[in-house]
């Protein structure tokens, strides 16, 4: 509950343009694995996570609050919308002063016509059916990425899954 309140306060500061990006050295692989294991534990998910990462993840700086919000929301969605798939792929790389994070699920996918609205508050894709959610996760992700002055790309095919590619500068 405390973490939820901290996250709400962070988003409030972001929306009021009072959040200052705070980059500190981080063990990004362990950071990501810790968040992912926590989500799997909370959701009691049996999904297998395949990690792919570069050899050199040293000298990386990140804002742990923002990276945690990005990772939590994207990975939670990947678990939630995986459908009958039993795996999610996570790619982590650091290249030329940028963190590259890719989360790929093999679930229900996102209809093309919904992609342009995904980052709006309370928007949910037309094919989510009875899957629980409020339509805030991707809004939060986008706001965090905006603070970083980073990029987010979506590739998705209905019935085949979704891949989010996040690029965050850290220099």
Secondary structure, 3 states (H helix, E strand, C coil): CHHHHHHHHHHHHHHCCCCCCCCEECCHHHHHHHHHHHHHHHHCCCCEEEEEECCCCCCCEECHHHHHHHHHHHHHHHHHCCCCCCEEEEEEEEECCEEEEEEEECCCCCCHHHHHHCCCCCCCCCCCCCCCCCCCHHHHHHHHHHHHCCEEEEEEECCCEEEEEEEEECC
